[in-house]
Amino acid sequence: VLAVADDRNARTWNAECGECLHTLVSREGPVSSVAVSQDGSKALCASDASGNYSMHLWSLSSMSCSCVLRGHTGPLTAAALTPDGRWVLSASDDRTARLWSVDTGECVHVLLGHTAPVNTAVFSPACVEILSASDDCTARIWSAESGECLHTLEGHAAPVNTAIFSPNGAQVVTASNDRTSKVWNTATGKCVSTLHGHLAPVTAAVFSFDGSVLVTVSSDGTVRLWNPASAMCLRTLTGHSAA
């Protein structure tokens, strides 16, 4: 288990016995988010110290910082690693997302186009495309190779909190403060369906492992399960008294 706290550290824990295995010390401010490579060998820690928006890549075997990535001019909102640990993706309040090479420590692409803070950025399953979501009420699909914007997903009436690809990469789901989620065709950028039902902003959305069910989470205190093909709500999970 990898967790962060306001004490400027990230820590790894043994999930079975609860023992703290490693402490990753940030000298540049509190760690705001973390990501781990698929093979568990690398950890990416984003720091939001005032005026110093950076990411540190750690080797979990040697407990050494192998790379420091700097370039954003605003707080970092998301960070991700490709499964092979060679590429880093970041999103920021500075209205950009950035793609970085771990091998060189250089920024390969600055993804420009959003007109408000970028709330998240993720890789497609094949890592050939990038998906970003922004307070400008849009999401965007980018080419990871060229940095070109392939599609702008327009249709939400409020900031888009998150966006994610389906397991096969053929679809995208977005979640918005307008109380809806939308499903989009990745290849065309067209909206396939709009999921209505939540009574407050939708803060998260994710596909099931096989892509047959879509799960949304809302500030209305509920979780909803949907059929992404028909846009039908399969079940509403209640019980929470707050967001």
PLY file of the C-alpha trace (Angstrom):
ply
format ascii 1.0
element vertex 243
property float x
property float y
property float z
element edge 242
property int vertex1
property int vertex2
end_header
0.00 0.00 0.00
1.28 3.49 -0.89
-0.18 6.48 0.95
0.50 10.20 1.30
0.04 12.72 4.11
0.58 16.39 4.87
3.89 15.59 6.61
5.71 15.84 3.23
6.14 12.08 3.03
4.78 9.15 1.10
4.98 5.75 2.77
4.75 2.16 1.58
3.10 -0.39 3.85
2.85 -4.16 4.01
-0.86 -4.80 3.45
-0.79 -8.07 5.40
0.89 -7.03 8.65
0.61 -3.22 8.49
4.36 -2.67 8.75
5.76 0.55 7.22
8.32 -0.59 4.66
9.63 2.65 3.19
9.33 6.41 3.66
9.74 8.61 0.59
10.77 12.01 1.91
9.88 15.09 -0.13
12.14 18.09 0.44
10.00 20.37 -1.70
6.67 20.35 0.09
3.69 18.11 0.85
3.05 15.18 -1.51
-0.33 15.76 -3.17
-0.69 12.56 -5.20
1.11 9.32 -6.01
1.13 6.71 -8.76
2.85 3.34 -8.95
4.11 1.52 -12.04
2.34 -1.70 -12.95
5.28 -3.87 -11.92
5.54 -2.11 -8.57
9.14 -1.01 -9.13
8.57 2.77 -9.38
6.55 5.35 -7.46
5.70 8.81 -8.75
5.10 11.50 -6.13
3.70 14.92 -7.05
4.49 17.89 -4.80
2.53 21.13 -4.57
4.85 23.34 -2.57
4.10 26.99 -3.26
5.72 27.95 -6.53
7.50 24.60 -6.90
5.26 22.18 -8.75
7.32 19.04 -9.31
7.17 15.26 -9.53
9.72 12.84 -8.11
10.15 9.35 -9.52
11.41 6.83 -6.96
12.88 3.37 -7.35
11.16 1.24 -4.72
13.99 -1.28 -4.76
16.86 1.14 -4.07
14.67 3.84 -2.41
16.43 6.47 -4.49
14.94 9.34 -6.46
15.85 8.69 -10.08
14.17 11.65 -11.74
12.67 15.06 -10.92
10.18 16.51 -13.40
9.54 20.26 -13.38
7.68 22.54 -15.75
4.13 23.13 -14.56
3.33 26.64 -13.35
0.35 25.70 -11.18
-0.66 23.04 -8.66
-0.65 19.46 -9.95
-4.04 17.74 -10.04
-3.11 14.29 -11.40
-0.13 12.13 -12.29
0.13 8.75 -14.01
2.74 6.27 -15.22
2.59 3.99 -18.24
2.62 0.27 -17.33
6.28 -0.01 -18.39
7.20 3.00 -16.24
8.87 4.86 -19.13
6.39 7.73 -19.52
4.72 10.09 -17.07
1.53 12.07 -17.61
0.57 15.04 -15.46
-2.31 17.51 -15.21
-2.32 20.94 -13.60
-4.27 24.02 -12.66
-2.06 25.82 -15.19
-4.55 24.60 -17.86
-2.13 22.08 -19.38
-1.37 18.39 -19.31
2.19 17.25 -19.98
3.84 14.06 -21.21
7.31 13.29 -19.87
10.07 10.84 -20.72
11.41 9.02 -17.68
14.57 8.10 -19.60
15.55 11.72 -20.23
13.54 13.59 -17.60
12.34 15.93 -20.34
8.84 17.12 -21.18
7.95 15.60 -24.56
4.60 17.32 -25.14
2.72 20.19 -23.53
-0.96 19.56 -24.27
-2.40 23.03 -24.86
-6.04 23.81 -25.52
-7.99 23.78 -22.28
-9.02 27.22 -21.06
-9.37 26.34 -17.36
-7.64 24.03 -14.86
-7.15 20.44 -16.00
-8.57 18.10 -13.38
-7.23 14.80 -14.64
-5.25 13.16 -17.41
-5.01 9.43 -18.15
-3.52 7.10 -20.74
-5.64 4.88 -22.98
-5.22 1.12 -22.34
-2.76 0.88 -25.24
-1.04 4.14 -24.17
-1.45 5.60 -27.68
-3.96 8.25 -26.61
-4.35 10.62 -23.68
-7.60 11.81 -22.15
-7.90 15.04 -20.16
-10.82 16.67 -18.34
-11.13 20.32 -17.40
-13.09 22.99 -15.58
-13.74 24.47 -19.03
-16.62 21.93 -19.33
-14.79 19.79 -21.90
-12.64 16.70 -22.14
-10.04 16.20 -24.83
-8.50 13.17 -26.53
-4.87 13.59 -27.61
-2.34 11.63 -29.60
0.40 10.48 -27.21
2.83 10.31 -30.11
2.35 13.77 -31.59
0.62 15.69 -28.79
-2.10 16.69 -31.26
-5.66 17.15 -29.99
-7.73 14.55 -31.81
-11.17 15.38 -30.38
-12.71 17.93 -28.04
-15.64 16.39 -26.16
-18.18 19.18 -25.77
-21.62 18.90 -24.24
-21.35 19.25 -20.47
-22.78 22.39 -18.91
-20.36 22.51 -15.96
-16.77 21.51 -15.12
-15.75 17.96 -15.96
-14.32 16.35 -12.82
-12.92 13.19 -14.31
-12.70 11.14 -17.49
-11.53 7.61 -18.19
-11.27 5.14 -21.05
-13.21 1.87 -21.21
-11.05 -1.28 -20.81
-10.83 -1.76 -24.60
-10.28 1.95 -25.24
-13.25 2.20 -27.58
-15.24 4.49 -25.30
-14.71 7.30 -22.83
-16.83 8.30 -19.86
-16.88 11.79 -18.36
-18.33 12.93 -15.03
-19.43 16.51 -14.47
-20.75 19.02 -11.99
-23.81 19.30 -14.24
-25.04 16.10 -12.47
-24.55 13.89 -15.53
-22.04 11.47 -16.96
-21.58 11.05 -20.69
-20.29 8.14 -22.75
-18.31 9.01 -25.89
-16.98 7.16 -28.91
-13.19 7.43 -28.77
-12.68 7.19 -32.53
-15.22 9.85 -33.49
-15.42 12.01 -30.36
-19.22 11.83 -30.52
-21.43 11.51 -27.45
-23.09 8.09 -27.38
-25.31 8.56 -24.32
-25.98 10.84 -21.37
-26.64 9.30 -17.95
-29.27 11.25 -16.01
-30.31 10.51 -12.45
-27.89 11.97 -9.92
-29.13 14.98 -7.97
-25.73 16.61 -7.42
-22.34 16.79 -9.16
-20.92 13.49 -10.40
-17.44 13.27 -8.93
-16.18 9.96 -10.34
-16.98 7.37 -12.98
-15.34 4.07 -13.90
-16.03 1.07 -16.12
-16.13 -2.47 -14.78
-13.25 -4.75 -15.75
-15.11 -6.10 -18.81
-16.69 -2.75 -19.72
-20.25 -4.04 -19.36
-21.14 -1.88 -16.35
-20.45 1.77 -15.61
-20.22 3.01 -12.03
-20.78 6.66 -11.11
-20.32 8.42 -7.76
-22.06 11.65 -6.81
-22.14 14.33 -4.15
-25.80 13.34 -3.65
-24.47 10.48 -1.53
-25.30 7.70 -3.99
-23.48 5.34 -6.31
-25.20 4.24 -9.51
-24.60 1.24 -11.77
-25.41 1.73 -15.46
-25.57 -0.19 -18.69
-23.30 1.98 -20.87
-24.92 0.67 -24.09
-28.51 1.53 -23.15
-27.83 4.33 -20.61
-30.21 2.54 -18.24
-29.59 2.77 -14.51
-29.30 -0.80 -13.23
-29.10 -0.02 -9.54
-28.81 2.89 -7.12
-26.73 2.27 -4.03
-27.83 4.42 -1.09
-26.83 4.65 2.54
-24.21 7.39 2.67
-25.32 10.53 4.49
-22.86 12.82 2.70
-20.79 13.07 -0.46
0 1
1 2
2 3
3 4
4 5
5 6
6 7
7 8
8 9
9 10
10 11
11 12
12 13
13 14
14 15
15 16
16 17
17 18
18 19
19 20
20 21
21 22
22 23
23 24
24 25
25 26
26 27
27 28
28 29
29 30
30 31
31 32
32 33
33 34
34 35
35 36
36 37
37 38
38 39
39 40
40 41
41 42
42 43
43 44
44 45
45 46
46 47
47 48
48 49
49 50
50 51
51 52
52 53
53 54
54 55
55 56
56 57
57 58
58 59
59 60
60 61
61 62
62 63
63 64
64 65
65 66
66 67
67 68
68 69
69 70
70 71
71 72
72 73
73 74
74 75
75 76
76 77
77 78
78 79
79 80
80 81
81 82
82 83
83 84
84 85
85 86
86 87
87 88
88 89
89 90
90 91
91 92
92 93
93 94
94 95
95 96
96 97
97 98
98 99
99 100
100 101
101 102
102 103
103 104
104 105
105 106
106 107
107 108
108 109
109 110
110 111
111 112
112 113
113 114
114 115
115 116
116 117
117 118
118 119
119 120
120 121
121 122
122 123
123 124
124 125
125 126
126 127
127 128
128 129
129 130
130 131
131 132
132 133
133 134
134 135
135 136
136 137
137 138
138 139
139 140
140 141
141 142
142 143
143 144
144 145
145 146
146 147
147 148
148 149
149 150
150 151
151 152
152 153
153 154
154 155
155 156
156 157
157 158
158 159
159 160
160 161
161 162
162 163
163 164
164 165
165 166
166 167
167 168
168 169
169 170
170 171
171 172
172 173
173 174
174 175
175 176
176 177
177 178
178 179
179 180
180 181
181 182
182 183
183 184
184 185
185 186
186 187
187 188
188 189
189 190
190 191
191 192
192 193
193 194
194 195
195 196
196 197
197 198
198 199
199 200
200 201
201 202
202 203
203 204
204 205
205 206
206 207
207 208
208 209
209 210
210 211
211 212
212 213
213 214
214 215
215 216
216 217
217 218
218 219
219 220
220 221
221 222
222 223
223 224
224 225
225 226
226 227
227 228
228 229
229 230
230 231
231 232
232 233
233 234
234 235
235 236
236 237
237 238
238 239
239 240
240 241
241 242
